[in-house]
Amino acid sequence: MRSDGLWGSVSKVVPTNDDLFSVVGAALGYPVGGGGAAVGALVSQLPEFQYEFGVVGGELPALSLHGISAQVPQLPPPAGLDVTLPGVTLTSETTADEISRVSERYPALGGLPPWIGSDGTVLGSVGTGTVILQVDDRERLAFDGAWFKPVGMRRYRRHSFIFPRIAGLDEELHPLQSWWLVLHALSILTRYAPDVRTQMLTISESRDASRIEFLLDTALSAVPELIAEVIDEELQQEGFEASESDAS
């Protein structure tokens, strides 16, 4: 166990191309190479944990946003996308580079610059973390019938989120992979350090006990739902491709 506890420990699965983690990642369209991720970074982007406890040590959370409201499926660029970024407080002195350093950590927002007003300042809600990103390419947005949302938003238990790229990994993780790595770390702790695990789950001895118990309880419902959503998305895609094939 690291000196900074469970949250600073790195969860890593060494890919061999035929190990189950790599196979699942490839099936999800999120193959992961080498490297590992701190458990604190992994749990911070899980929406349930984020809503209950916030983030760990300044890590990046998943972002929820409405998108751009529209009545018709045509949106001429450029368009402004309101996004509330963590760790940002917009002032008249905030620079585009400061905004991009955060937004670029989210692959779905990558390459979308802050909208600069005629006075040279970043547009948004001053005093908050809400900024306006400029979308020049219509292909960066997907229309769901009411909202234009960034391509790359992921469905998570009937809601949509933008997930960050975790430091230490070159690729973005699918939420199911994040859960996998969190549970992998806890299982390793249980197997090889059962005394430490028992201590960490004792409320009177560990300030993290409630957070760990919350993760274990939430996993029982979250992981099956995420698996079902992945299967549902795959079936919908197959049905869409089949209907296109029949139409042609």
Summary of the structure (lengths in Angstrom):
residues: 248
radius of gyration: 20.1
end to end distance: 58.5
largest distance: 66.0
contacts: 710
relative contact order: 0.16
helix: 42%
strand: 15%
